[in-house]
């Protein structure tokens, strides 16, 4: 158990719908990262938040957005869903230390199926 | 841009034997970190080992060790005394210091033969 929790574990929805994925980082971790794992794109970085602020953006679609709340949990919102959005969405967290790159610990993932 | 290449989509090894998974990478940064993550059938991403680029000594974690060749931009994972529980997808990852996002390779599926 990495200490990172994600809910829900599974999500089935229809095209055009909107869903929210939730992540709670490990205790003490200020950084949260979102990744998408799909068959055709592999594991891709979407977005990073640090202590409530957006830190870095990857290949995140405009239909997707995220935020990190004062209690440090994060939510990834996916809207106008398409079949191609079906994937495993991971959240990872890490502590931030000056002059040291910390390891990212991954949650169990949310498996999204868009029908 | 940084890239990670895993050229072996699948590997297999007899139980108790040793296997090496290959990874090459490219980055323009001088300060970076390399990782191997394991993804068993449960799909959980589990850290196996990490290596700081500024360290010359190869990282070791129990039966797992790496061969880090900085000049060749190569980062292979050696698994000794392979066990059935080692069966998984293995992903090589790279992050540049100050830009913490992980870039992953396409993975190597490791099968353990009893």
Boltz contact constraints between the chains, C-beta under 6 A:
constraints:
  - contact:
      token1: [A, 42]
      token2: [B, 106]
      max_distance: 6.0
  - contact:
      token1: [A, 43]
      token2: [B, 104]
      max_distance: 6.0
  - contact:
      token1: [A, 45]
      token2: [B, 101]
      max_distance: 6.0
  - contact:
      token1: [A, 56]
      token2: [B, 101]
      max_distance: 6.0
  - contact:
      token1: [A, 58]
      token2: [B, 101]
      max_distance: 6.0
  - contact:
      token1: [A, 101]
      token2: [B, 33]
      max_distance: 6.0
  - contact:
      token1: [A, 101]
      token2: [B, 97]
      max_distance: 6.0
  - contact:
      token1: [A, 103]
      token2: [B, 47]
      max_distance: 6.0
  - contact:
      token1: [A, 103]
      token2: [B, 50]
      max_distance: 6.0
  - contact:
      token1: [A, 106]
      token2: [B, 45]
      max_distance: 6.0
  - contact:
      token1: [A, 108]
      token2: [B, 44]
      max_distance: 6.0
  - contact:
      token1: [A, 109]
      token2: [B, 43]
      max_distance: 6.0
